[in-house]
Amino acid sequence: MNFDKNLAAIHGYLCGDGYVIKNPLHQKHKYYHIGFRNTNDVLLKDFQNKFYSVFGLVPHITNEGRCRIQNKEIYCILTKGCSYYSYYWTLPKLSKANLTHWLRAFFDCEACVQNQPRKNRAIALDCCNKKGLAQIQSALKKFDIHSGINKRKDKTIWTLTICGLENIKRFNRKMGFLHPNKKIKLVGAINSYVDYNWKIPANKQDLLGFIHKKGRIRKSRKEIRFYSIKKKNLTELKKVLNKNSINSKLFGPWTNNTGSKYYCLILKTKEVT
């Protein structure tokens, strides 16, 4: 295939949520199906527009969240040396410019944005195609976007994770999301990054206000918990708590499901009531 930005995106969509199949059930008449399944109208319309730009035909958008067409010639073009099955698709050889469009389309289909301020912000992509996921990881490195791949427990599924402010910002700048909800959530995750150096008040009255503002209450355990990726914040807080005769315990580093490390300081609610 002679890829341009539109065909690269079509290929990414088909590898993510699409199908290119031949119906072998009919002896006289075979049906050649190309389709893209998604619940988001913006993505369905984008697939439809790009398909028309490349092939001059308009696939039909159904009420069931599909954009589909039957055409033998296009089927043969798309399947020449390519597979779109979940376990077997491969990332084609693309220019760096076209690669951004393939990645954007695939991530629009398969990725989710995690945004838990002070604990976990990431773009995560689950996939059963380990080889394909490794190709995506290598492709992201071309844009200086670093990621990790981990196998899900008890499942033959791997998760590619992009975390860290600079990596997430580069992803947003280089390819980003067309999916409206994912786009909003990614911007929210980026904007949620703040100065991680805590300013801890010394006097007890202000300290109590800081505790109730920054801490997370665990009613079932009668605890107040503080999380930070910077151990220094919690060691400084512990020192100030000690000076005010408030007992606490520092734990960590702990690792979240994306591989990021963080620390936790715990004190009993009775200490500040």
C-alpha positions in Angstrom: 0.0 0.0 0.0 1.1 3.5 -0.8 0.5 5.2 2.6 -0.5 8.8 3.1 -1.8 10.3 6.4 -5.3 9.2 5.7 -4.5 5.6 4.8 -2.2 5.4 7.8 -5.1 6.4 10.1 -7.5 3.9 8.4 -5.0 1.1 8.9 -4.7 2.2 12.6 -8.4 2.2 13.1 -8.8 -1.2 11.5 -6.1 -2.7 13.7 -7.8 -1.2 16.7 -11.5 -1.7 16.3 -11.9 -2.8 12.7 -12.3 -5.9 10.5 -11.4 -6.7 6.9 -13.0 -10.1 6.1 -14.3 -12.3 3.3 -17.5 -14.2 3.8 -16.9 -17.8 2.5 -20.4 -19.1 3.2 -21.8 -18.4 -0.2 -20.6 -20.5 -3.1 -21.7 -18.2 -6.0 -21.4 -14.8 -4.3 -18.7 -13.9 -1.8 -19.0 -10.8 0.3 -16.0 -8.6 1.1 -16.5 -6.6 4.3 -14.5 -3.6 5.6 -15.8 -2.1 8.8 -14.9 0.0 11.8 -16.8 -0.5 15.1 -16.8 2.3 17.8 -19.4 3.9 20.1 -18.0 7.4 19.4 -19.6 9.3 16.5 -16.6 11.5 16.0 -14.3 8.6 15.3 -16.9 6.9 13.0 -17.2 10.1 11.0 -13.4 10.5 10.8 -13.0 7.0 9.5 -15.8 7.6 7.0 -14.2 10.9 5.8 -10.7 9.4 5.5 -12.0 6.3 3.7 -13.7 8.6 1.1 -10.4 10.6 0.7 -8.4 7.5 -0.1 -10.9 5.3 -2.0 -13.6 7.7 -3.3 -16.4 5.7 -1.6 -18.4 6.5 1.5 -18.9 3.7 4.0 -22.3 3.6 5.7 -22.5 4.5 9.4 -25.2 2.4 11.1 -27.2 2.9 14.3 -25.2 0.1 15.9 -21.9 2.0 16.0 -20.4 0.7 12.8 -19.0 2.3 9.7 -18.9 -0.4 7.0 -18.7 -1.1 3.2 -18.5 -4.1 0.9 -16.0 -3.9 -1.9 -13.8 -6.6 -3.3 -11.2 -4.3 -4.8 -10.6 -2.4 -1.6 -10.6 -5.6 0.4 -7.7 -6.9 -1.8 -5.8 -3.6 -1.5 -6.1 -3.6 2.3 -5.3 -7.3 2.9 -2.2 -7.4 0.6 0.5 -8.3 3.0 -1.6 -7.1 6.0 -3.7 -8.7 8.8 -6.1 -6.9 11.0 -6.9 -9.7 13.5 -6.2 -8.8 17.1 -3.4 -11.3 17.6 -1.6 -10.8 14.2 -1.7 -7.2 13.0 1.6 -5.5 12.6 2.5 -1.8 12.4 3.4 -1.0 8.8 6.5 0.8 7.7 5.6 4.5 7.7 7.2 7.8 7.5 7.4 9.7 10.8 4.7 12.1 9.7 2.3 9.3 8.7 3.2 7.3 11.9 1.6 10.0 14.1 -1.7 9.4 12.3 -1.5 5.6 12.7 -0.7 6.0 16.4 -3.4 8.6 17.0 -6.1 6.3 15.4 -5.0 3.2 17.3 -4.8 5.0 20.6 -8.2 6.6 20.0 -9.6 3.0 19.8 -7.6 1.2 22.4 -6.2 3.6 25.0 -7.6 5.0 28.2 -6.4 8.0 30.2 -5.8 7.6 34.0 -5.9 10.7 36.1 -5.4 10.3 39.9 -3.6 13.5 41.0 -0.6 13.0 43.3 -0.8 9.2 42.6 -1.2 8.1 39.0 -1.5 9.9 35.7 -0.9 7.7 32.6 -2.0 6.7 29.1 -2.6 3.0 29.2 -3.2 0.6 26.3 -4.3 -3.0 26.7 -3.5 -5.5 23.9 -3.3 -9.2 23.3 -0.8 -8.7 20.5 2.5 -8.6 22.3 4.6 -8.2 19.2 2.4 -5.4 17.9 2.6 -3.6 21.2 6.4 -3.8 21.1 6.3 -2.2 17.7 4.2 0.6 19.1 6.7 1.1 21.9 9.5 1.4 19.4 7.5 3.8 17.3 6.8 6.1 20.3 10.6 6.2 21.0 11.0 8.0 17.7 9.1 10.9 19.2 11.0 10.6 22.5 8.0 9.2 24.2 9.0 6.4 26.7 6.7 3.7 27.8 6.6 0.4 29.7 5.0 -2.9 28.9 3.7 -5.3 31.6 1.7 -8.5 31.4 -1.6 -8.6 33.1 -1.9 -11.2 35.8 -3.8 -14.4 34.9 -4.5 -13.0 31.3 -2.6 -13.2 28.0 -3.0 -9.4 27.8 -0.2 -6.8 27.9 -0.5 -3.2 29.0 1.6 -0.4 27.4 1.8 2.6 29.8 3.0 6.1 29.1 3.5 8.1 32.3 5.4 11.1 33.5 4.6 14.7 32.7 7.0 15.1 29.8 6.1 11.9 28.1 2.4 12.7 28.4 2.9 16.2 27.1 4.9 14.9 24.1 2.1 12.4 23.3 -0.5 15.2 23.4 1.7 17.4 21.3 2.8 14.9 18.7 -0.4 12.8 18.1 -3.0 13.4 20.9 -6.6 12.1 20.8 -9.4 12.9 18.5 -11.8 11.1 20.8 -13.5 14.0 22.7 -13.6 12.5 26.1 -10.1 11.1 26.0 -8.8 14.5 24.7 -10.4 16.3 27.6 -9.2 13.8 30.2 -5.6 14.0 28.8 -5.6 17.8 29.1 -7.0 17.5 32.6 -4.2 15.1 33.6 -1.5 17.4 32.2 -3.1 20.4 33.9 -3.3 18.5 37.2 0.5 18.5 37.6 1.5 21.0 40.3 4.6 21.8 42.3 5.3 18.6 44.2 7.2 20.4 46.9 4.9 20.8 49.9 4.9 23.9 52.1 4.2 22.5 55.5 3.2 25.0 58.2 5.0 24.9 61.5 2.4 26.1 64.0 -0.2 23.6 65.1 -3.3 25.4 64.1 -2.2 25.8 60.5 -0.8 22.3 60.5 -4.2 20.9 61.4 -5.7 22.8 58.5 -3.0 21.4 56.2 -3.7 17.8 57.5 -7.4 18.1 56.7 -6.8 19.6 53.3 -4.1 17.3 52.1 -4.9 14.1 53.9 -7.3 11.3 52.7 -9.5 9.9 55.4 -9.9 6.1 55.6 -13.0 5.9 57.9 -12.9 2.1 58.0 -9.4 2.1 59.5 -9.7 5.4 61.3 -6.7 6.8 59.5 -5.6 9.8 57.6 -3.2 9.1 54.6 -0.9 11.3 52.7 0.5 10.3 49.3 3.4 11.7 47.4 5.9 10.7 44.8 8.5 12.7 46.7 9.7 11.0 49.9 11.1 14.4 51.1 7.5 15.8 51.5 6.5 13.1 53.8 9.7 13.0 55.9 9.4 16.8 56.4 5.7 16.4 57.4 6.6 13.6 59.8 9.2 15.9 61.5 6.7 18.6 62.0 4.1 16.2 63.2 6.6 14.8 65.7 7.3 18.3 67.0 3.6 18.7 67.7 3.4 15.3 69.4 1.4 13.7 66.6 2.5 10.2 65.8 2.7 8.9 62.3 4.3 6.1 60.2 6.0 6.4 56.8 5.7 3.6 54.2 7.1 3.1 50.8 8.2 3.1 48.2 5.1 1.5 46.9 4.4 0.8 43.2 1.1 1.4 41.4 -0.2 -0.6 38.5 1.7 1.6 36.0 5.0 1.0 37.7 5.3 4.5 39.2 6.7 4.7 42.8 5.1 6.7 45.6 5.2 7.0 49.3 2.5 7.0 52.0 2.4 8.5 55.5 -0.4 7.3 57.9 -1.6 8.7 61.1 -4.6 7.8 63.2 -7.5 10.2 63.2 -7.5 10.2 67.0 -4.2 12.0 66.9 -5.8 15.2 65.4 -9.2 15.1 67.1 
